[in-house]
Amino acid sequence: MLIRVLGCSGAIAAGCRTTAFLLDDDVLIDAGTGVGDLSLDELARIDHVLVSHSHLDHVLAIGLLADSVIRPREAAGRPPVQVHALAPTIEALRAHIFNGVIWPDFTRLPSAAHPVLELVPIEHGQRLQLGARTVEVLCASHTVPACGFAVEGGAGWWVYTGDTGPNAQLWQRLRDMRVAHLVIETAFGDDEVELARISRHLCPMTLARELAALSGPLNAAVDVHITHIKPGELDAVMSEIARQPTPHRVRALTVGRVMELGAAAAGQAAQAPYDGIGRLATG
């Protein structure tokens, strides 16, 4: 299994795309602006979208994806793209996106009998079987109902926290999982710790406390990838993170990064060269 980073920024700017990951070639995990870099053929192969929560930077490409693939999927006789989300997230998508005002209701187009999108409710703790892949729905603590996702990879799990503030429930669950990759947000620098608290995001000092809970024999040293940093703030935030003691290998996530899951991929997280504060080295 391969997971490709399409977007990992907390907002948009040149070269910055909001959150989206592609699992193999048919599963999207969140649907931010990074989805727009896929070709039409790649878009048409997507059968599932896993949505962490209803905020625009994570869902805005769902409707655009539907509009792009409606014709090729209909011509190929493909079933609806299944959008998996918590029930409150589905309610938000129906009320605020697919309402005929902001965007057409692609859960009823091109016809109610054969729509291009199907909204499928999920719950915390649920395990989804997407082909041969197992995905567990994790809890998250955000300003709206939210979740994260863990993809089973044989030698360990790929874990994506989604947008979350401090979350004791998450670490309790991860103690029993061998984590190969942890993708975790740090949306603000420590100078905005109060804003992080109010908006239920992490900053470097709260990230350090959270990572201290990722411990035990299964997770003594984990590859940690920082996501959701705002444009222009990567160096400052990663410098603050670097000053926090941790046994884990912490780096900034980058668009285009591909993470391989499976027995053969164990220990490969550090293959790419990095500079001193967690960016891909460019030569």
Order of alpha helices (4+ residues) and beta strands (2+ residues): beta-beta-beta-alpha-beta-alpha-beta-alpha-beta-beta-beta-beta-beta-alpha-beta-alpha-alpha-beta-alpha-beta-beta
